[in-house]
Every structure is written in structure tokens, then in C-alpha cells.
Amino acid sequence: MTPRLLVRNGSQSKLLQQEKCELVFGDVDDKTAVMETLQGCSAVIYNIGIIREFPANGITYESLHYLGAKRCIDAAVNLKIDRFILMSANGVKTDGTGYQKTKMLAEEYLKSVNLEYTIFRPSLVFGDPRGNGRPEFCTQLKKDMLSLPFPSPNFFPGLNPFNSGNFAMSPIHAKDVASIFVKSINEMKTFKKTFHLGGKAIYWKDIIKIISGAYGKKKWTIPAPALLIKSLAAIFGRFEWFPITEDQITMLMEGNVCDSEEIFSMLEIKPIPFNSESLSYLKD
């Protein structure tokens, strides 16, 4: 079966295998484009997300994480498409950051309708973006922090610098996420369930070492008080040139770990480890 994709006009060059897909040009806030995309489909995957919003440009968490998902869910119901898979995020909650709250709203709305849904909550997703401006965490971290000619900030809460970098994440490769999505479409054991997706838990300070080592550098770090950086981000985070936002620091300091053994075992997937070999694309 040929996948059909809703693509913003001018963004089709970011598709790696567009010749294998049907393309519908439009935006997720266009109900007509959404209906055209879903017409005749047997399953829907909602995989739209942003890590940073720019309200002045109309780019918001609410419009893309919640309202866009709601529009697609409603379209699936109207078109009698029973299967719906939602890309959410590990750590979502109703009282969290704007990112976390809007992801949670989408989850709650999906659960409220009569669809055979599956919700996936990945931790840190990594993998070769293969150029063309595709966003990817490790590539962006290298560009914004690790490639600069001074030590990388190693955040710590409160006043004790000896706690710097002692929060962990569970990196999962994009190929594993894609495999899980595809294999789960017809796997009834995943219906009406939520799964957390992540690999081995790794401390932030070690993530920095692994990433810098992957492209042949030894990166020094310096303890950085999260409160101070958050204060700066509160002022400058609305500008694209500032590398991090207040909400991103909040979520980073919360940690982001999970256990995905159930879904890996169910779908017979051996997770790709987060190491120099799997990060070799950073050498480019």
C-alpha cells in the first residue's frame, strides 16, 4: 500500500523517498487538505511536532500538537478510518510546559473518541538527518553548543554544581521508532495502549561525551546553573538565534527516561545503541 503524505508546499524536497509516496500539498490547519489526505486510507499516523514555538510567525504548540491532531482525529472519525497512531512524547503532563500540555491534550482527545488508537511517547530521538535542513537533536546540539570555542554548559539545579549533568535520557534511534510505527499498524496487541519509547538511560554529562567523541573531539564542560540559563532564555528564547528556550531547559532538567522492553519484545526489534558508531553521521 502506498503511503499518502500531507506536505507543506515547498517542503517536498525533505522527503527522502517521495517517489514511493502520494503527496497532498497543504497545511494541517486546512480541513480540506486533511480530508483529501485521509480519503480512502486504512490508518492514520500523526507525526507532526515542534520542539520550539514562534507565535509571531503562527508556529505554536497548540496549533500543531493539539489542534492539528484534533482535526485529523475528527477527519478519521468522519471517514470511518478506525486505526490512528499518535506520536506524543515521553514526560507529557497536564501541568507541564506548553510542549508537554499540548501533547497531552492530543492524547486525551484521541482516547475520547471511538478509534483503535496507539500512542507512542518517545524519549530523545536521534539518527542521521541526511541534510536538507531536517531537524535532529544531536546535530543541533553539536552546532549550537558543542562546536563553539568554549566549554559546553553542564546544567545543574539549585546551588550545588557537583550535581551538574546528573539527569538522564533514554535515546532511541529514528529507525527503531519508524519500525515500531509500521509494525504496530496491524498489531492488535498495541491497540488502545500507550507505549514509552527509549533505549538505555544515559546521563546528560555522558551524552555530551558520547556525542563529542563521535565526531572526534574531546569537549570540556563547565557547570552552569539552570536558573541563570532559564532567566536568559526567558528573555532571549523568542529569538531563533538563541539556542535554547526556558521550557526546553525545564524539560531537560526533569530527565526523560523510560522502559521500552515490552514493545521491543512484542515487535521483535533489537534497539540500536546510542554510541559513536550510531552517531558517525556527526563526523560530516
C-alpha positions in Angstrom: 0.0 0.0 0.0 1.3 3.4 -0.9 1.5 6.0 1.9 -0.1 9.3 1.3 1.6 12.4 2.9 0.3 15.8 3.7 3.2 18.1 2.8 3.7 21.9 3.0 4.2 23.4 -0.4 8.0 23.8 -0.9 8.9 21.1 1.7 8.7 18.1 -0.6 12.5 18.1 -1.0 12.8 17.0 2.6 11.2 13.7 1.7 13.8 11.0 1.2 11.7 8.7 -0.9 8.9 10.9 -2.3 8.7 8.8 -5.4 7.2 6.0 -3.3 4.5 8.2 -1.8 1.4 10.1 -2.8 1.7 13.8 -1.9 -1.1 16.1 -0.9 0.1 19.7 -0.7 -1.4 21.8 2.1 -1.2 22.6 5.8 -2.6 20.7 8.8 -4.9 23.7 9.6 -6.6 23.2 6.2 -9.5 20.9 6.8 -9.9 20.3 3.0 -6.3 19.2 2.6 -6.6 16.9 5.7 -9.7 15.3 4.3 -8.1 14.8 0.9 -5.0 13.2 2.5 -7.0 10.7 4.6 -9.7 9.8 2.0 -9.5 6.1 1.3 -6.8 5.4 3.9 -7.0 2.4 6.3 -4.8 4.0 9.0 -3.6 7.4 10.1 -0.2 8.4 11.6 0.0 11.8 13.1 3.7 12.7 13.4 3.7 16.5 13.5 5.7 18.1 16.2 7.9 21.1 17.1 10.3 21.5 19.9 10.1 25.2 19.8 7.3 27.7 19.0 7.4 31.1 17.4 3.9 32.6 18.0 4.7 35.8 16.0 5.1 33.5 12.9 2.0 31.5 13.7 4.0 28.5 14.8 2.6 27.3 18.2 2.4 24.1 20.2 -1.4 24.4 20.4 -1.9 24.7 16.6 0.4 21.8 15.7 0.4 19.4 18.7 -3.3 19.7 19.6 -5.5 21.4 17.1 -3.8 19.8 14.1 -4.1 16.4 15.8 -7.7 17.0 16.7 -8.5 18.0 13.1 -7.0 14.7 11.8 -8.7 12.7 14.5 -12.1 14.2 13.6 -11.4 13.5 9.9 -10.6 9.9 10.7 -13.9 9.5 12.6 -15.9 11.2 9.7 -14.2 9.0 7.1 -14.7 5.9 9.2 -10.9 5.1 9.5 -10.6 3.0 12.6 -6.8 3.0 13.1 -4.9 6.0 14.4 -1.4 6.2 15.7 -0.2 9.3 17.5 3.4 10.4 18.1 3.4 12.0 21.5 6.4 12.5 23.8 7.8 10.9 27.0 7.1 13.1 30.0 3.8 14.7 28.8 1.5 16.0 31.5 -1.4 18.4 32.1 0.6 20.7 34.4 3.9 20.8 32.4 5.4 23.1 29.8 3.4 24.3 26.8 5.0 21.5 24.8 4.0 18.8 27.3 0.5 20.1 27.9 -0.5 20.3 24.2 0.9 16.8 23.5 -1.2 15.6 26.5 -4.3 17.3 25.2 -3.9 15.5 21.9 -3.6 12.2 23.8 -6.7 12.8 25.8 -8.8 13.8 22.8 -7.7 10.7 20.9 -8.7 8.5 23.8 -12.1 10.2 24.0 -13.2 9.0 20.5 -14.0 5.5 19.3 -10.8 4.7 17.4 -8.4 1.8 17.6 -5.6 4.1 18.7 -2.0 3.6 19.8 0.0 6.4 21.4 3.8 6.4 21.3 5.8 8.5 23.7 9.5 8.6 22.6 12.3 10.0 24.7 15.2 11.6 22.8 15.1 10.6 19.2 18.4 10.5 17.3 19.6 9.5 13.8 21.2 10.8 10.6 19.0 13.7 9.3 20.7 13.4 5.9 20.9 17.1 5.3 18.4 19.4 3.7 17.6 21.2 7.0 15.9 18.3 8.7 16.0 18.9 12.5 17.8 16.3 14.7 18.8 16.6 18.3 22.4 15.5 18.2 23.2 17.5 15.1 21.6 20.6 16.6 23.4 20.2 19.9 26.7 19.9 18.1 26.0 23.0 16.1 24.6 25.2 18.9 26.7 24.2 21.9 29.5 21.6 21.3 31.2 23.2 18.3 31.6 26.6 20.0 35.1 27.5 21.1 34.4 27.4 24.8 33.2 24.7 27.3 29.7 23.4 26.9 27.3 24.2 29.7 26.6 21.3 32.1 23.3 22.3 33.8 22.6 21.8 37.5 19.6 22.6 39.6 19.8 24.7 42.8 23.2 25.9 44.0 25.3 22.7 44.0 27.5 22.5 40.9 28.5 18.9 41.8 25.0 17.8 40.6 25.7 19.1 37.1 24.6 16.7 34.3 23.0 14.2 36.7 19.8 13.9 34.8 19.3 11.2 32.2 17.6 10.4 28.9 16.8 7.2 27.0 17.9 7.9 23.4 16.1 5.9 20.7 17.1 5.7 17.1 14.7 7.1 14.5 14.9 3.8 12.5 13.6 2.0 15.6 10.8 4.5 16.0 9.9 4.1 12.4 9.9 0.3 12.6 7.7 0.4 15.7 5.2 2.6 14.0 5.0 0.4 10.8 4.9 -2.9 12.7 2.2 -1.7 15.1 -0.3 -0.7 12.4 -1.8 -4.2 12.2 -0.6 -5.5 15.6 -3.8 -5.7 17.7 -1.7 -6.1 20.9 -0.9 -2.4 20.5 -4.5 -1.2 20.1 -5.8 1.2 22.8 -2.5 1.4 24.5 0.3 3.9 25.2 3.9 2.9 24.9 7.0 4.8 26.0 9.9 4.5 23.5 13.5 4.7 24.6 16.8 2.9 24.9 19.3 2.6 27.7 19.2 5.5 30.2 22.3 7.8 29.9 23.2 10.8 32.0 23.4 14.2 30.2 27.1 14.6 31.1 27.8 11.3 29.4 25.5 12.1 26.4 27.8 15.2 25.8 30.9 12.9 25.9 29.4 10.4 23.5 28.3 13.0 21.0 31.6 14.9 21.0 33.6 11.7 20.9 31.5 10.6 17.8 33.0 13.4 15.7 36.5 13.1 17.2 36.5 15.8 19.7 37.0 16.0 23.5 34.6 18.6 24.7 35.1 20.2 28.1 32.1 21.1 30.1 31.5 23.7 32.8 28.8 23.6 35.5 26.0 26.0 34.6 23.2 27.0 37.0 19.9 26.1 35.3 18.2 29.0 37.0 20.5 31.5 35.4 20.3 30.0 31.9 16.5 29.9 32.3 16.4 33.6 33.1 18.4 34.3 30.0 16.2 32.0 27.9 13.1 33.8 29.3 14.4 37.0 27.7 16.0 35.8 24.5 14.3 32.5 23.9 11.8 34.1 21.5 14.7 34.8 19.1 15.7 32.0 16.7 19.4 32.8 17.2 19.2 31.9 20.9 20.0 28.1 21.2 17.5 27.1 23.9 14.2 28.1 25.5 13.1 28.2 29.1 10.7 25.3 28.5 13.5 23.2 26.9 15.7 23.7 30.0 12.8 22.8 32.3 12.2 19.5 30.4 15.9 18.8 30.1 16.3 19.1 33.9 13.3 16.8 34.6 15.1 13.9 32.8 13.5 11.7 30.2 13.9 8.0 30.8 11.6 5.1 30.2 11.5 1.3 29.8 10.5 0.0 26.4 11.3 -3.7 26.8 7.6 -4.6 26.2 7.2 -3.0 22.8 10.7 -4.1 21.6 9.9 -7.7 22.6 6.4 -7.6 21.1 7.6 -6.3 17.7 10.9 -8.2 17.8 13.1 -5.2 17.5 16.7 -5.0 18.7 17.3 -1.3 19.6 20.2 0.5 18.0 22.5 1.7 20.8 23.5 5.3 21.4 27.2 5.2 20.7 29.9 6.5 18.4 29.1 4.1 15.7 25.4 5.0 15.5 26.4 8.7 15.7 29.0 8.5 12.9 26.9 10.9 10.8 28.2 13.7 13.2 31.6 13.5 11.5 30.3 15.2 8.4 
